[in-house]
Amino acid sequence: MNRLDWNTYFMLQAVIVSLKSKDPSTKVGCYIADEDNHPISTGYNGFPAKLDESQFTWAKDKSQPYHKTKYAYVHHAEENAILHARDSLKGARLYVTLFPCNACAKMIITKKLKKCTI
């Protein structure tokens, strides 16, 4: 029987995490593992915790005012995984199902993550 290598396993975990997103158009998942292949954190794209989601929209029409689209409110998967991590991320590996935006890339670099796999 063939075994999954760690990179494939962690990317599959990121895909599974992405299924928690309520975004009807873009589901993104992120999984962070330490150097010993232990899980550190996960995240998916969604509204901040404790918000009444019925008061916000998943609209992505860029012709609308910014505050009337999801872009003004949604946390990215990488952002959520980094925010929820309880341990140091230095040297850890991040697996994400969509290429990180500039802001998330800066967070990944600042937290000294060793590797980002997409």
N, C-alpha and C positions, 0 to 999 in steps of 0.2 A: 504494500500500500504506500502510495506517495504521501509525503508530509508537506504541508505548506511551509515555505520559508517565512521568516519573520516579517519581511517587507510586505509580502502578499497578505499575510494574516492581519497586519495592522491596517493595511489599506481596506481590506474587507470590513474591519471594525469601523472605519470611517464611513464606509458606505452604509452600514447598518445604522450608525448614529444619524446619518443624514435623513433617514426615514422618520425621525421624530419631528422634523421641521414641518410647520403648518403652512409654509409659503407654497401657494398653489403652482408657482411657475419655476422656482429654483430651490432645490433641496441640496444643502451643502452640509457635509459632516467633517469633523476633525477629531483625530485621535493622537494623543501624545504619549510616548513611551520613553522610559529612562534607558540608560546604557545597559542595564541588566534585563531588558525586555519586559519590565513591569509597567503596568498602566499608571499614568500620572493623572490624566484628565481627558475629558471629551467635551465636545461642543457642537452645536448645530445652529444654523441661522434662524433667528426668531426675535420677537419683541423682548424687551427687558422684563425680567421677572416682576411680578406683582402688578403689572399694567392690566387694566381692563381692556382686553384685546378687541372687544366689540366697539370700542371708541376709536380704533385705528383701522387703516386700510392696507391691503396688500397690493394696491394699485401701483403700477410702475410706469405710467404714462408720463414721460418727461416733458410733455407740453403743459402739464398741470403744475401749479405752484409746488415747490419742493415739499412743503409741510403737508401736502395732500397726497403724498406717495409714501411707499414703504421705506424709501431710502433715508428719510429723515429719522427713522425710529429703530430700524432693525439692526441688531448686533450680528456680526458675521460669525461663522462657525469658529474660526481661529481666535477671534476676540473672546468668545465665550469660553473656549477651552483654556486660554491663557488666564482669563479672569477667575476661573473656578479651580485652577491648580493650587494645591495646598503646599506642594513641595517646590524646591528650586527647579527651574527648567534648564539650567546650564548643562549643556552636553546632551540634552534629550533630543528625541527625533519627533517631528511633527508630520502627520499624514493628513492630507486634505483632498477633498474630491473636486475642488475647483481652484484654479490659480488664484493666489491671494492678491487682493488689491494693494495699492501702495501703502495705505495706513496699516494694514495687517502685516505686510512685509516688514515695515519698520518695527512693529512690536516683536515679530519673530526674531529679527536681528538684535534688538535691544535686550531681549531675554536670553540671548546667547544659545539659542537652539542650534544643535549641531547640524541638523539636516532637515530639509523640507521636501517631502515626496508628494507629488501630485498625480 
